[in-house]
């Protein structure tokens, strides 16, 4: 009886840890997308600046 309670408690803890890992994974994906968006915008603006510089010269 006591071992069954311990097993249930361990299962609950394992489920909680798995949920936390899924949340962190989703957060990491969001941060990754945000970083790529910032880099993409920076590269686009740099390309526009280079085109303007070349066409003005």
PALUM-222664 format. One line per 8 residues: number of its first residue (from 1); their letters; for each residue x, y, z of N, C-alpha, C, O. Coordinates in steps of 0.1 Angstrom, whole numbers, plus 2048, in hexadecimal, padded with zeros to 3 digits. Atoms other than C-alpha are relative to their C-alpha. Example, Ala and Ser with C-alpha at 12.3 -4.5 7.8 and 13.67 -1.06 7.14 Angstrom:
residues 2
1) AS) 809:7F4:800:87B:7D3:84E:809:80C:800:813:80C:807 ~ 7F7:7F5:800:889:7F5:847:7F8:80B:808:7FD:816:809
end
This chain:
residues 57
1) XXXXXXXX) 808:7F4:800:800:800:800:809:80D:800:806:816:7F9 ~ 7F7:7F4:7FF:81C:818:809:807:802:7F3:80A:80D:7EF ~ 7F9:7FF:80D:82F:810:7E9:7F7:805:7F5:7FC:80D:7ED ~ 809:7FB:80A:811:817:7D4:7FE:80F:801:7FE:816:7F7 ~ 801:7F1:7FD:80E:83A:7E4:80D:806:7FB:80C:811:7F4 ~ 7F3:7FA:804:833:840:7DD:800:800:7F0:805:809:7EA ~ 800:801:80E:82F:834:7B9:7F7:80B:7FA:7FA:811:7F0 ~ 809:7F6:805:811:84B:7B4:806:80E:801:805:817:7F9
9) XXXXXXXX) 7FA:7F4:7FE:824:868:7C3:80B:803:7F6:80D:80E:7F0 ~ 7F5:7FE:80A:842:862:7AC:7FA:802:7F2:7FF:80A:7EA ~ 807:7FE:80D:82A:860:78E:7FC:80E:7FE:7FD:815:7F4 ~ 805:7F2:800:81B:881:797:80C:80A:7FE:80B:814:7F7 ~ 7F5:7F7:801:83D:891:79B:806:7FF:7F2:80A:80A:7ED ~ 7FB:801:80D:849:883:77A:7F7:807:7F6:7FC:80E:7ED ~ 809:7F9:808:82A:891:769:802:80F:801:802:816:7F7 ~ 7FD:7F2:7FE:831:8B3:778:80D:804:7F9:80D:80F:7F3
17) XXXXXXXX) 7F3:7FC:806:855:8B3:76C:7FE:800:7F1:804:808:7EA ~ 802:801:80F:84A:8A8:749:7F9:80D:7FB:7FC:812:7F1 ~ 808:7F4:804:831:8C5:748:809:80D:800:809:815:7F7 ~ 7F7:7F5:7FF:84C:8DE:753:80A:800:7F4:80D:80A:7EE ~ 7F7:801:80B:864:8D1:738:7F9:804:7F3:7FF:80A:7EA ~ 807:7FC:80C:849:8D5:71D:7FE:80F:800:800:815:7F5 ~ 802:7F2:7FF:843:8F9:729:80D:807:7FC:80D:810:7F4 ~ 7F3:7FA:803:868:901:727:804:7FE:7F1:809:807:7EB
25) XXXXXXXX) 7FE:802:80F:86A:8F1:704:7F8:80A:7F8:7FE:810:7EE ~ 808:7F6:807:84E:908:6F9:805:80E:801:806:815:7F8 ~ 7FA:7F3:7FE:85E:926:708:80D:802:7F8:80F:80C:7F2 ~ 7F4:7FF:808:87F:91E:6F7:7FD:802:7F1:804:809:7EA ~ 804:7FE:80E:86D:91B:6D6:7FC:80F:7FD:800:814:7F3 ~ 804:7F3:801:85E:93D:6DB:80C:80A:800:80C:813:7F8 ~ 7F4:7F8:7FF:87F:94D:6E4:808:7FE:7F3:80D:808:7ED ~ 7F9:803:80C:88F:93C:6C6:7FA:808:7F4:801:80E:7EC
33) XXXXXXXX) 807:7F9:80B:875:94A:6AE:802:80F:801:804:816:7F7 ~ 7FE:7F2:7FE:879:96D:6BD:80E:804:7FC:80F:80F:7F6 ~ 7F3:7FD:804:89E:96C:6B9:802:800:7F1:808:809:7EB ~ 7FF:801:80F:89B:961:694:7F9:80C:7FA:7FD:811:7F0 ~ 808:7F4:806:881:97D:68E:809:80C:801:809:814:7F8 ~ 7F8:7F4:7FF:898:998:69C:80C:7FF:7F6:80F:809:7F0 ~ 7F5:801:809:8B6:98B:688:7FB:802:7F1:802:808:7E9 ~ 805:7FE:80E:8A0:989:668:7FD:80F:7FD:800:814:7F3
41) XXXXXXXX) 803:7F2:802:894:9AD:66D:80D:808:7FE:80E:811:7F6 ~ 7F3:7FA:801:8B8:9B8:673:806:7FE:7F2:80B:808:7EC ~ 7FA:803:80D:8C4:9A7:653:7F8:807:7F5:7FE:80C:7EB ~ 808:7F9:80A:8A7:9B6:63F:804:80E:800:805:814:7F5 ~ 7FD:7F2:7FF:8AF:9D9:64B:80E:802:7FB:811:80C:7F4 ~ 7F2:7FE:805:8D4:9D4:644:800:7FF:7F0:807:806:7EA ~ 801:801:80E:8CC:9C8:621:7FA:80C:7F9:7FF:811:7EF ~ 805:7F4:806:8B6:9E6:61A:80A:80B:801:80B:813:7F7
49) XXXXXXXX) 7F5:7F5:7FF:8D2:9FD:627:80A:7FE:7F5:80F:808:7EF ~ 7F6:803:80A:8EB:9EC:610:7FB:804:7F2:802:80A:7EA ~ 806:7FD:80D:8D3:9EF:5F2:800:80F:7FE:803:814:7F3 ~ 800:7F2:801:8CE:A14:5F9:80E:807:7FE:80F:810:7F6 ~ 7F3:7FB:801:8F3:A1A:5FD:806:7FE:7F2:80C:807:7EC ~ 7FA:803:80D:8FC:A09:5DC:7F8:808:7F5:7FE:80D:7EC ~ 808:7F9:80B:8DF:A1A:5C8:803:80F:801:802:816:7F7 ~ 7FD:7F2:7FE:8E9:A3C:5D6:80E:804:7FA:810:80F:7F6
57) X) 7F3:7FE:805:90D:A38:5CB:801:800:7F1:80C:801:7EC
end
